[in-house]
Every structure is written in structure tokens, then in C-alpha cells.
Amino acid sequence: MVVSNAVTVQSVDRAIQIIKKLKENPDGIGVTDLSIILGVSKSTVHRLLMSLYQGGFVRQDSITDKYKLGFHFLEIADVVRENLDVRNIAAPLLNELSSITGETVHLVIRDQDEVVYIDKVESPETIRMYSRVGKRAPMHCTGVGKVFLAYLSMDEVKEIIKEKPLKRFTSNTICSQEDLIKELNLIRKNGYAIDDEEHELGVKCAAAPILNFKGNITAALSVAAPIMRIDSEKFSLMTKQVIKYSNELSELIGSYK
């Protein structure tokens, strides 16, 4: 087992070295040169290149046969940049939204089949809901999670459900694919999602999508509060404001791009 782990780490290390060398040589570099630089056989270099090629991280020039960085790095850079940018851009608006509603505001991104809270502004009220930056949560039973699901393709939604079944957290949790799809269609139509004590008893929230310049969801915004402090008028305010501010953030991110 120790030998297996060592080989795996060595392979990853060599793949990283290849990526760095390709970055340093934008015109491309051949297998022989990479073999000399890494101090390994050409067959080993070729095997690593093929793995990177299949993943879209490496491409081969059809004229020179040299290898270059693949276009998949552009997609990765775009996602990383968006996640960093959206937090900086959103910060003052999160404070405004919390001030207007008097409740806790969250900024959330998706990581595979979960959502991750990347920023928050705490409610000034004494009684608050518990949350923290870095917290992960399921997608099917949170407002922010359902917003993300609503803006994915149906195939993507079904794949996520397959990987992470619809676990029940409260009596309000949606636990059937059919009911969830109906809910997602409604969210897409209305432009916002509601978590009505679906993940945690005593907590209700309204969430809306933040879209990038391509019109794709890049983050989600929510306002959450203890159910004891919310009447229909207060929740209507929360919903209207989270939509308003998510639209403003979408415009800011779009113009920034």
C-alpha cells in the first residue's frame, strides 16, 4: 500500500511538472525534450501526456506534434476567477441586504453535488440561525441549493440525485425526484427559491441566483431567519430584496466581465 501511494504521488508530481513546462513554453514542447527535463523515459512522458490529453488539459499541435496547454485550463481559470470576484463584488451588497431585512445573508457557490457558504453577514438580532463560512450543505433541501439545481440541465440534476440521494432532514424535505423537479420548474419560473424548514426546523429562507455574463449561474444569494420572527409580510420583504440584490450582483458581475 505504501508503494502504491508513493507511485501515485510521483505520477501527479510529474504531471504537474509537465503542466508547468508547457506553461513556460507556449509554442509547445515535444516528448523527447520533456523526457530529458523530467529525467524519465519517453514512454512514461507519453503516458502522462495521454492522461492529460484525455482530460482536456493538454493538446497537440497538428503541424509540429508538440504539446501545449489545453483549453480546459481556460474553463478552470474562469471558475476560480468568478468565485474570487463574486465575493469581493458582493461584500457591500451583502451588508446592505442584511441591514434592510435585519436577517442573516449568505453567499454560496456550488461544489459538485453540494453548496458551500463562502461569505455571510450575521443578523443583528439576538436570536440567530447557526451557519458559518465554509459550511457545506445538500442541494435538494436548501434554498441556495435548489436555485443551483433549477439552473442546471435535467441530466445534471438526475446525475446529482443519483450520486447523492434525496435524504430527509425534516418533515418538509422534498424526497422524491418527481416532486423536486416540479419545485425546480417553479423556481425557474419565479426566479427564486424558498427553504421552508426543509433542511433545519425553525429556519426559513429565500434565495435567488447570481448569473455571470454568459447567463449561467455562478453563485446564489439568500436571506435566512428563525421561523418565529417571520410573518407573511416579513417574508415577502425578504423575497423581494433577495431577488433585487441578486439581480444587481448579476449585472455587476456581467459588466465586470
N, C-alpha and C positions, 0 to 999 in steps of 0.2 A: 504493500500500500504506500509506503514512504517513497519507493522508487517511482511509482505511478504519479504521485503528486509532483515529484521533482521534474519528471518529464513534461508534465502538463504546464508547469510554471515556465520551464525553459522554452517551450514552444510559444507560449504567449509572449515571453520576453523577446524572442527572435522576431515574432510578428510585429511587435511594437518597434523594434529596430528597423525593420523593413519600411514601416509606415513613415518613420522619421527620415529615413534616407530618401524616400520618394518625395517627401515634402521639400527636402533640400535640393532635389533635382527635378524641377518642374518639367523639363524636357524628356524625362524618363530615364530609366536605368535598366540594364539587362541582367539576366540571371547570373552570368559569369561574374560581372562586377559585384553584384550583391553577395555572391558566394565568397569572393575574396574579402569583402568588407566584413562579413559576419564570421568568416573563418569556418564555414561549414560547407558540405558538399552541395553541388548544383541540384541534385535530386531533392535534398531537404529544402532548399530555397524554392524550388519549383512546387513542391507540395504545399508549402506555406502560402505561396502566391496564389495557388489554385483555391485554397480555402478563402483567402481574402477576396479573390475574384468572384467567387460564387456568392459571397455576402455583399457584393457591390462596393467594397472598399478599395478595390484595385481594378484598373482597366488596362488593356494592352493596345498600344498604338498599332494600327493595321499596316502601317508602312515600315516603321523601324523595328517592330516587335518588342520595343522597350515597354516597361511597365510604368504606369503613372497612378497617382491617387484617383480613386473612383468618385463618382458624383454623389454617392451616398453620404459622403462627409458634408456635402452642402446641406442635406436634409438635417443631419445631426446638429450642425452649427446653427441652423435656423431655429431648431427646437430649443437648444441651450440658450441662444441669444434671446428668444422670446420669453423664456422662463425667468431670465435675469431682468430683462427690460420691463416686463409687466409688473414686477414687484416694485421697482423704482418709480414707474409711472403711476401706479395705483396708490402708493402710500398716502398722498394728501387727500385723495378722494375717499379712501377708507375712513380716514378721520372725520371727514365731512358727513359721510353716511351714518357713522356711529353717533355723531353729535345730533343729527336730525332725528334719528329713530330712538336714540337712547339705549340701543342694544348692541350686542356683540356682532362684529362684522368679520367675515373670513374671506381670504383669497386662496383659491385652491387650484391645483393642477392635477392632471391625470398621470399616473404611472402604471402602465399596463392595465390590470383589472382592478385597480384601486384609485382612490383620490388621496392627495397629500396636501395638507394645510401648510402653505408657505408664508402666510402673514395673517395677522389678526389685530383688531383693535377692540379692547375689552370694554364692556358696558360699564358706565359709571355707577350702576345700581349695586346695592349691597348683595342681593341675591343674583347670582350669575350662573350660567351653564359652564360646565368644565370643558375646556379644549386647550390645545397647545400647538404651537408651530412645530411642524414635523410629524404630527399625528397622521396616521393613515386610517382610512375608513372605506367600507364597502360602497359600491356604486348604486346598487338597486334600492337602497333604503335611506339614502341621504339626498337632500335637495340638490346639492352640487354634483353628486354622482349621477343622479338621474338626468340632470342637464347635459352632462357629457354623453351619456348613453343616447339621449334624444338626437344628438347631432352626429352620431356615428351611423354607418350603414347597418342594415338589418343583419347582414352576415357577421359584421364585427360584434354586434350585440349578442347574437347567438353564440359566437365563439367565446365571449367573456362569460356568459352564463354557463357554458359547458365547462370552462376552466374553474369557475368559482360559482357553484350552485347557489340558488337564492335562499340563503339562510334566514330563519325567522329570529328577529330580535325582540319584537313586541307583538301584541295582537293586531297592530296596524300594518305590520310589514307585508309588502307585496311578495308573495312566494310562488306565484305561477307565471310562466313565461307569457301566457296569453294576457293576463291582467297587466303585466309590466309593459308589454307592447302597446296596449291601449293607453296606458298612462304616458308613455313616451310620445305617442301621436298627439296627445292633448298638450303636452309640454311644448312640442314643436309648433303647434298651432298658436298657443298663447304666448310663447316666448319666455316662460318662466316655469319653475318647478316648486312644489311645496313638499316639505317633510313634516307630516302631521303625526308626530310621535312615532315614526316608523323605525327609527334607529335607537332612540332613547326616550323612555317615558318621561313626560313632563317638559319636553323640548319641542318647539315648533319653529320652522324656518322657511324663508322664501329665498330662492336662488335664481340666478339668471346667467346666461353665457357671455363671455368676453371673446369676441371674434377678431381674428387677425385680418390683414389686408386682403387675404385670399377668401375671406368669408368662412374660414374654418375655425372651430372652437379651439382656443389656446389656453383658456383659464375659465374659472367660474367664480362668481361673487355671491355671497349670501349674508343674510341678516337673521340671527337666531336669538330666541328668548325663551325663558321659562313660560310654560303654558298659563300659569297663574297670573301672568302680567299682560296677557294678550286677549283683547276682545276683538270683535269683527272690525271695528274702526281702526284699532291699532295695527291689526294685521294687514288691512288694506293699505295703510300708510307704508308699512314695511315692504309690501309687494311693489307698490308704485315706485318707491325710492330705489329699490334694488334694480329694477328694470331701467330706471333713469340713469343710474350711475354705471351700470354695465354697458349701456349704450354709449355713454360718454367715454368710458375706457376703450371700447371698441373703436371709436372714432380717433381717439388719441393714438392708439397702437397702429391703426391703419395709416394715419398721417405720418407717424414716426417712421414707418417702414418706407 
